[in-house]
């Protein structure tokens, strides 16, 4: 497998995503179907990440220009506040107690994702505010550092 390129892995992830999504169409159980579709979407995301890594090997360039930084800062702030509300809601529901194991599983999964998104967006906003040189390598290092599962199941 060492000789497999990022481009090959992207193709593999995309094919896996398509196959899993197609298989999910016939599944009647809503829990299993949802998990299959979610994993398929994660595989599509993984494919996109492999594509970007392929591009990074060619040339590194700034992700966001100075003009774009100013333009999107308020949007990111909005999303951070939205994530905070989602996190607050999920923590409250879980603290109240959830007897249904499937619902508890989904709530915990959502909470992990929201916490990850929140931390990622806060770091991106911090870099925008400080006007640091923000490269694609910086972004991917940030994504990897904040990834709870680092690409393992559950992430």
FIVEX-752266 format. One line per field, with one value per residue (C-alpha): x, y, z. Coordinates in steps of 0.2 Angstrom, whole numbers, plus 5000, padded with zeros to 4 digits. Layout:
% FIVEX-752266
u = (X / ...) $
v = (Y / ...) $
w = (Z / ...) $
% end
This chain:
% FIVEX-752266
u = (5000 / 5015 / 5015 / 4997 / 4996 / 4985 / 4976 / 4973 / 4967 / 4955 / 4948 / 4946 / 4937 / 4925 / 4921 / 4919 / 4907 / 4897 / 4895 / 4891 / 4878 / 4870 / 4870 / 4861 / 4846 / 4840 / 4842 / 4825 / 4832 / 4834 / 4848 / 4859 / 4854 / 4859 / 4876 / 4880 / 4875 / 4886 / 4901 / 4898 / 4898 / 4914 / 4922 / 4918 / 4926 / 4941 / 4942 / 4942 / 4956 / 4966 / 4963 / 4969 / 4985 / 4988 / 4987 / 4998 / 5012 / 5012 / 5013 / 5009 / 4999 / 4989 / 4971 / 4963 / 4968 / 4968 / 4952 / 4944 / 4950 / 4940 / 4925 / 4923 / 4927 / 4910 / 4903 / 4915 / 4910 / 4891 / 4895 / 4905 / 4890 / 4879 / 4890 / 4890 / 4871 / 4871 / 4884 / 4874 / 4858 / 4867 / 4875 / 4859 / 4849 / 4863 / 4864 / 4845 / 4848 / 4843 / 4837 / 4836 / 4853 / 4852 / 4847 / 4860 / 4873 / 4867 / 4867 / 4885 / 4891 / 4883 / 4891 / 4909 / 4906 / 4900 / 4915 / 4927 / 4919 / 4918 / 4937 / 4942 / 4932 / 4939 / 4957 / 4953 / 4945 / 4960 / 4972 / 4961 / 4961 / 4980 / 4982 / 4994 / 5001 / 4988 / 4994 / 4986 / 4999 / 4993 / 4975 / 4978 / 4989 / 4975 / 4962 / 4973 / 4978 / 4959 / 4953 / 4947 / 4949 / 4963 / 4954 / 4949 / 4931 / 4921 / 4929) $
v = (5000 / 5012 / 5015 / 5021 / 5040 / 5053 / 5053 / 5034 / 5036 / 5050 / 5039 / 5024 / 5035 / 5042 / 5025 / 5018 / 5033 / 5030 / 5011 / 5014 / 5027 / 5016 / 5001 / 5012 / 5015 / 4998 / 4998 / 4999 / 5002 / 5021 / 5020 / 5008 / 5018 / 5035 / 5028 / 5021 / 5038 / 5047 / 5036 / 5038 / 5057 / 5056 / 5046 / 5059 / 5072 / 5061 / 5061 / 5079 / 5080 / 5068 / 5079 / 5095 / 5085 / 5081 / 5100 / 5104 / 5093 / 5104 / 5121 / 5130 / 5146 / 5157 / 5150 / 5167 / 5184 / 5200 / 5206 / 5189 / 5188 / 5204 / 5198 / 5181 / 5185 / 5190 / 5174 / 5164 / 5173 / 5169 / 5151 / 5150 / 5157 / 5145 / 5130 / 5136 / 5135 / 5118 / 5112 / 5120 / 5111 / 5094 / 5094 / 5099 / 5085 / 5072 / 5078 / 5076 / 5058 / 5048 / 5031 / 5026 / 5020 / 5024 / 5042 / 5044 / 5037 / 5050 / 5064 / 5060 / 5059 / 5076 / 5083 / 5077 / 5084 / 5101 / 5102 / 5099 / 5111 / 5124 / 5122 / 5123 / 5138 / 5147 / 5144 / 5150 / 5166 / 5168 / 5167 / 5179 / 5192 / 5191 / 5192 / 5178 / 5171 / 5157 / 5144 / 5127 / 5118 / 5128 / 5124 / 5105 / 5105 / 5113 / 5101 / 5086 / 5093 / 5096 / 5080 / 5069 / 5053 / 5057 / 5047 / 5032 / 5026 / 5038 / 5053) $
w = (5000 / 5002 / 4983 / 4983 / 4980 / 4987 / 4971 / 4971 / 4989 / 4984 / 4970 / 4982 / 4995 / 4982 / 4975 / 4993 / 4997 / 4981 / 4985 / 5003 / 4999 / 4985 / 4998 / 5011 / 4999 / 5002 / 5021 / 5030 / 5048 / 5050 / 5062 / 5051 / 5036 / 5044 / 5050 / 5032 / 5024 / 5037 / 5034 / 5015 / 5017 / 5028 / 5014 / 5002 / 5013 / 5015 / 4996 / 4995 / 5008 / 4998 / 4983 / 4992 / 4998 / 4980 / 4976 / 4991 / 4984 / 4968 / 4976 / 4992 / 4991 / 5003 / 5006 / 5010 / 5004 / 5015 / 5007 / 5009 / 5027 / 5031 / 5021 / 5030 / 5048 / 5053 / 5044 / 5055 / 5070 / 5067 / 5064 / 5080 / 5090 / 5081 / 5086 / 5104 / 5104 / 5097 / 5109 / 5124 / 5118 / 5115 / 5132 / 5140 / 5132 / 5137 / 5155 / 5156 / 5152 / 5136 / 5138 / 5120 / 5115 / 5097 / 5101 / 5114 / 5101 / 5088 / 5101 / 5107 / 5089 / 5085 / 5101 / 5096 / 5078 / 5085 / 5097 / 5083 / 5071 / 5085 / 5090 / 5071 / 5067 / 5083 / 5077 / 5060 / 5066 / 5078 / 5063 / 5053 / 5067 / 5070 / 5051 / 5052 / 5035 / 5033 / 5021 / 5016 / 5026 / 5042 / 5038 / 5037 / 5052 / 5061 / 5055 / 5060 / 5077 / 5082 / 5074 / 5089 / 5080 / 5067 / 5054 / 5064 / 5066 / 5075 / 5067) $
% end
